[in-house]
Amino acid sequence: MTNLTINFQSVELTDEQFYQLCLNNRDLRFERNAKGDLIIMSPTGGETGNRNGRLTQQLFNWSDRNGTGIAFDSSGGFKLPNNADRSPDAAWISNQRWQSLTPEQQQKFVPLCPDFVIELRSPTDTLKSLQEKMIEYQENGTRLGWLINRQSRQVEIYRPGENVEILESPTSLSGEDVLPGFVLNLAPIW
């Protein structure tokens, strides 16, 4: 099954209605693009689910030790400045930005773009759609993004104001100055 995009431009869902739609259909995963189209995302298979878990495990472990921000798994929703609602496979936000939100904003879809995102390509994802999503994150304020393409064993690194860097079969990735000291071991991901 591939993702399904429904043109919702003639039916405007408010943020609250979209949030309720997601709550009422917890077995489904929804996103909205900046035009307001509803994207129904297919569930991942076992292999991708396992690899994504190993990815988020490493990010959460580092985040807990480091203490400068909080990590999110693929179920976390973010309302980007361009009005898109996105759920990266893994994300991280600095404490300063997280603590600037009200308790209600922290409870619902987080109304900002994460500082750091990871997208892990599953067999149902097209590379083009993930690349477009990574550019969207970059244009909305993400400071570092990784697109991990297991099929070709490549990683695309997105940074503000820079061309995309492509790595062939790396063994690890550095969180650079966005996530100081974080190193993602790719052995359990490949």
Disulfide bonds with the S-S distance in Angstrom:
none
